Amino acid sequence: MIVSTFDLNKVSPIIDALVQAGANNISNVQFSLRDPDAIEAKVLDKAIRKARSKAQAMATSAGVTLGPLQSINVNGTGYSAFNQGYDEIIVTASKRADSQAPVSTPISYGDHTIKTTVNLVYEMR
């Protein structure tokens, strides 16, 4: 069975509901980006603007003028998800000692890193 949600606040209650329904082995829990292409485009745009700004600063410091862009090379655009998924999560239903309320399953969402490397070559005048 595959269960998907875009609401991170629902992840723990979904797992809790599965346990209450009798599941005792929940595997391959994954967190991913809804639209990685759109985010990668924003990262690429920011990297190019930053590289151009650095080139302009170097040209100014060197006493030359930044000319037209001669070439652009993009390497390594993509994202990696650290702590993205777990091979297996074993959960048990339990209750707090001071109440009858069940303990909610803790979730560690991890981090997603999106990066790119750009190389811009400008003519200097």
C-alpha positions in Angstrom: 0.0 0.0 0.0 1.3 3.5 -0.8 0.1 6.5 1.2 1.0 10.0 0.0 0.4 13.4 1.6 1.8 16.9 1.0 0.9 18.0 4.5 3.8 17.2 6.8 1.5 17.6 9.8 -0.4 14.5 8.7 2.6 12.1 8.5 2.6 11.2 12.2 -1.2 10.8 12.4 -1.2 8.6 9.3 1.5 6.3 10.8 -0.4 6.2 14.1 -3.6 5.3 12.2 -1.8 2.5 10.4 -0.6 1.1 13.7 -4.0 1.3 15.2 -5.3 -0.6 12.2 -2.9 -3.4 13.0 0.3 -2.5 10.9 3.4 -3.6 12.7 6.0 -2.9 10.0 6.0 0.3 8.0 8.8 0.5 5.5 10.3 2.9 2.9 9.0 6.1 4.4 10.2 8.9 2.0 10.1 12.6 1.9 10.7 14.4 -1.4 10.1 17.7 -3.1 6.8 18.3 -4.8 8.4 20.1 -7.8 12.2 19.7 -7.9 12.4 21.1 -11.4 11.0 24.5 -10.3 13.3 24.7 -7.3 16.3 23.7 -9.4 15.5 26.5 -11.9 15.4 29.0 -9.0 18.8 27.7 -7.7 20.3 27.9 -11.2 19.1 31.5 -11.6 20.5 32.5 -8.2 23.8 30.8 -9.0 24.2 32.6 -12.4 23.3 36.0 -10.8 25.9 35.3 -8.0 28.6 34.3 -10.5 27.9 37.4 -12.6 28.2 39.6 -9.5 31.5 38.0 -8.6 32.8 38.4 -12.1 31.8 42.1 -12.0 33.6 42.6 -8.7 36.8 40.9 -10.0 36.7 43.1 -13.2 36.3 46.2 -11.1 39.1 45.2 -8.8 41.3 44.5 -11.7 40.5 47.8 -13.3 38.9 46.3 -16.4 35.4 46.3 -17.8 33.3 43.2 -17.9 32.5 42.4 -21.5 29.9 40.1 -23.0 29.4 36.6 -21.8 31.4 34.1 -23.9 30.3 30.8 -22.4 28.4 29.2 -19.6 28.7 25.7 -18.2 26.4 24.1 -15.6 27.5 21.1 -13.6 25.8 19.1 -11.0 22.3 20.7 -10.8 20.2 18.5 -8.7 19.1 17.8 -5.2 20.0 15.3 -2.6 17.8 14.4 0.4 19.7 13.7 3.5 17.8 11.6 5.9 15.2 11.3 3.2 13.9 7.9 3.8 14.1 4.9 6.1 14.4 1.3 5.1 12.2 0.3 7.9 10.4 1.9 10.8 9.1 -0.4 13.6 6.4 1.3 15.7 4.3 0.1 18.5 1.2 1.5 20.0 1.7 2.9 23.5 0.1 5.3 25.9 1.5 8.0 28.1 1.9 6.9 31.7 -0.2 9.8 33.0 -3.1 9.5 30.6 -4.9 7.2 28.2 -3.9 9.4 25.2 -1.7 7.5 22.8 1.8 8.7 22.1 2.2 10.1 18.6 4.9 8.6 16.4 7.9 11.0 16.2 9.0 11.9 12.7 12.4 13.3 11.6 12.0 15.1 8.3 15.6 15.5 7.4 17.1 18.0 5.0 17.1 18.5 1.2 20.0 20.1 -0.4 19.7 21.7 -3.8 22.9 22.9 -5.5 24.4 23.7 -8.8 27.8 24.8 -10.1 28.0 27.3 -12.8 31.1 28.6 -14.7 30.7 31.8 -16.6 33.4 33.1 -19.0 33.3 36.8 -19.8 35.4 38.9 -22.1 37.4 41.5 -20.2 38.0 44.9 -21.8 
